[in-house]
């Protein structure tokens, strides 16, 4: 490679931040050339291409997406000198193992800061977390309620989940359930979009966040950035909120980029305090005071409820939980489990003997899951496996307790009796969300 040749780059990703970092940092930069993306965490995203329609004129053939296992081979074949890391909710040790692999193969290892962060013409409230499943969703819903009460027009922008046709997913706007059906969204996408639609809000997502942001600004007074996993915001926030989880005390400084969110936040929300151990809360408070003493701290409960508790009380139940929270979020249980215990289930049934197909693979990969079924549905085949697993278990239980944010019984056309669990954020101590949002409210 001569001094005038573009610097060859590989971006390590999972069909989210990797595409955003490319769009903002490399798409129009002739001095660098992204030779490949790699993929992990999400099934069936390798062996595709980032399409030329999104990659731009410097990439008329698009960009190939390979499995992360091929990293060393790709570095050698393309003479790669820079490897950029661009996905979330992994341990610091995981990140540094990848850094070691890149360095051993002769490449630099990069963790970008705010170079890829967009600026908005409207006030922005970001909701991030230290781990998946800390409580971003109910926090974002409560923010929506506060801004709505103040008379502000709000558009939510969700972290990308572009698992389908990337050209069609360049800029997505969801206002009705019919919009979700037309886009053929996955269960994971539906879990994030449906709650906004139920509340009468508009939510944007997709693959090109410059275009998404500009579209959202046209119909909003305030932008809510609803982060995915524990990723950092794609848009520079005016109010920067980070949700932490005392059930995983210690994780806040051991996972990337959750620790960065903790350190940068203007407001920190300790969620789930009503069900946390006192010692874990004390450790978490001490860590926050040490790493971000300037942040305000709000302590909150994640309250769960069901429409008919009698459907659970004294019954044998199958608990179905949010997929990402219980898989790479490493939570052994979620809102469904809490509701089953709260309302007196006689027995929570082990779902593993009923698993089929790709759901068997999920249980083998995530050995901490013993008494809950993660609602995995990244594609049609996995959705069918999930439905069949539930139906097989339903023959031996009284009711299916659904702890996902969506009506999974409707989405999967379940024939078994089921009860939906709802969960909400309730501020207990410290500034309320009304207080935290005051700088951006009209």
Secondary structure by P-SEA (a helix, b strand, c coil): ccccccbbbbbbccccaaaaaaaccccccccccccbbbbcccccccccccccccccccccccbbbbcccaaaaaaaaacccbbbbbbccccaaaaaaaaaaaaaabbbbbbbccccbbbbccbbbbbbcccccccaaaaaaaaaaaaaaaccbbbbbcccccccccccccbbbbccaaaaaaacccaaaaaacaaaaaabbbbbbcccaaaaaaaaaacccbbbbcccccccccccccbbbbbbbcccccccccccaaaaaaaaccbbbbcccccccaaaaaaaaaaaaaccccbbbbbbbbcccccccccccccbbbbbccccccccccccccaaaaaaaaacccccccccccccaaaaaaaaaccccccccccccccaaaaaaaaaaaaaaaacccbbbbcccccccccccccccbbbbbbbbbbccccccccccccccc
